[in-house]
Amino acid sequence: MDGRSESVLKKYKLVAPDGGWGYMICIAATMVFSITTGFGACFGLLYHDLIVKLKIGSTMITVASGLGVLVNALFGFLTSALLKKLSFRQLAFIAATMFNIGVIGLYLFQSIASFFICYTFLQSAGFGLLLNLTSTILNDYFTTKRLFTVSLTQTAVGITCMAIPKLVEKISEIYGSRECLLIISGISTHLFLAVALMQPVQWHVKKIRLPDDEVIDENLTLLANPTNESDNVPVVKVTEIKSPEVQVIEKTDIEVPLPDKKQSAIKILVSELFDKDIIKIVYSSIIIVGPSFAFFCDLTFSMIFPQALYSLQWNYENVATAISIVAFGDTAARGVFILLNNWLYKMGIEKLFIIGLGIACIARIGMLLSKDITPVLIFMTFIGVSRCFFVILGPLVIVDAVGVEKFTAANGTFMMVVGIISIVLGPLTGAVRDITGSYTVVFSIMAGIILLVMVIWIIELYYKERKYRRSQRKASTNP
């Protein structure tokens, strides 16, 4: 090494910030999720007059919803592959642009065709990309504080979502439903501010000094001249290095060269979209399929729940209050996650998700069996609580199963599974509603699906724990 002895070299590794600019990422994520999911949960309020005007029935609503989820899933699925050709912020900017065009388009053009183009395609595509990108960058910035920061972000989103239904109600009351869409399109432009805050994690990684005798097993390790300790570290994302290699450099202000692997665009696309490890998990475990069914049931409930209340002669104000109550339960549960995040994390992410499934099932059955408005509102609160479990723990279940380096692809696969389920079962639930004339039947089907997923997951978790204990006993008897 140009005559220098190895004693003058120091070893470093690059780790996630777990703070710093990461908290700005939390703000950006709060903006993205509040705008996309917050107003998305107000579907029945925002588009009720348009649905009545265009005479869109329950079947067509569920078809539009199913196609929207499929488009959302497809673009979420493609995120990992698109990041091979575009930078993170370029793709996020494109996603924000698509979503905003979809929102303003529904104000400018009010027809069935424009509804499918603007809502089902443009908004869903932009949301799919933003959802995967935002979840990815949160996981990149935090490791030890991941559950805490995700809970903190989602709590802020929950508080916002609790207020949004009443905001939509007041704006519609003052300006009218169509003008409400125009105002919301202005609010949606804040997505561009959120994208601007999403600086790549490479800009903020921490340089940690390693002991000289430590075995090097990190994906990225630096051997740097101690005279340049104050210089900037190379900006290389840890997960971009596929094999653990030691990078030897003369200065710490130059970029570490990555392996030059020439692959065709088709090979890169196929390898990103159809990762063997992820496909194996889909077929052999419920870790991706289970949350997918849970999200489908919760999404379907959100879409048709306002229509069910309207059919019971609830007025616009009462429907807005009901949606806010669901959001209140969601927000309250997120606050609990912040306060008890260390204790809850020790319980295990999968076990927590199963608890959420149980709450969702009991709350839906209780709501169906209740006759008075008070117990109905109580069970609606617990439906919001279960939504908190799905939203916060869904990505954490996936990242625990595949690791940070494959999270984007795995999350895209999860979104695609949700899309396939929605396009297959979504129209069927709408048809059941139109044929039977009862929302109770549809809600009963959703509760049954959640119960089935919960039972299968409990069996799988029990089997895995028994297998782990057997391996531990075998290891102890054969040292």
Secondary structure as GFF3:
##gff-version 3
##sequence-region A 1 479
A	DSSP	three_ten_helix	6	8	.	.	.	ID=ss1
A	DSSP	beta_strand	10	15	.	.	.	ID=ss2
A	DSSP	alpha_helix	22	33	.	.	.	ID=ss3
A	DSSP	pi_helix	34	38	.	.	.	ID=ss4
A	DSSP	alpha_helix	39	40	.	.	.	ID=ss5
A	DSSP	alpha_helix	43	46	.	.	.	ID=ss6
A	DSSP	alpha_helix	48	54	.	.	.	ID=ss7
A	DSSP	alpha_helix	58	82	.	.	.	ID=ss8
A	DSSP	alpha_helix	88	108	.	.	.	ID=ss9
A	DSSP	alpha_helix	112	115	.	.	.	ID=ss10
A	DSSP	pi_helix	116	123	.	.	.	ID=ss11
A	DSSP	alpha_helix	124	141	.	.	.	ID=ss12
A	DSSP	alpha_helix	146	175	.	.	.	ID=ss13
A	DSSP	alpha_helix	177	188	.	.	.	ID=ss14
A	DSSP	alpha_helix	190	197	.	.	.	ID=ss15
A	DSSP	three_ten_helix	201	203	.	.	.	ID=ss16
A	DSSP	beta_strand	206	210	.	.	.	ID=ss17
A	DSSP	beta_strand	220	224	.	.	.	ID=ss18
A	DSSP	three_ten_helix	226	228	.	.	.	ID=ss19
A	DSSP	three_ten_helix	238	240	.	.	.	ID=ss20
A	DSSP	beta_strand	245	248	.	.	.	ID=ss21
A	DSSP	alpha_helix	265	273	.	.	.	ID=ss22
A	DSSP	alpha_helix	276	284	.	.	.	ID=ss23
A	DSSP	alpha_helix	289	311	.	.	.	ID=ss24
A	DSSP	alpha_helix	316	339	.	.	.	ID=ss25
A	DSSP	alpha_helix	341	347	.	.	.	ID=ss26
A	DSSP	alpha_helix	349	369	.	.	.	ID=ss27
A	DSSP	alpha_helix	373	402	.	.	.	ID=ss28
A	DSSP	three_ten_helix	404	406	.	.	.	ID=ss29
A	DSSP	alpha_helix	407	436	.	.	.	ID=ss30
A	DSSP	alpha_helix	439	477	.	.	.	ID=ss31
###
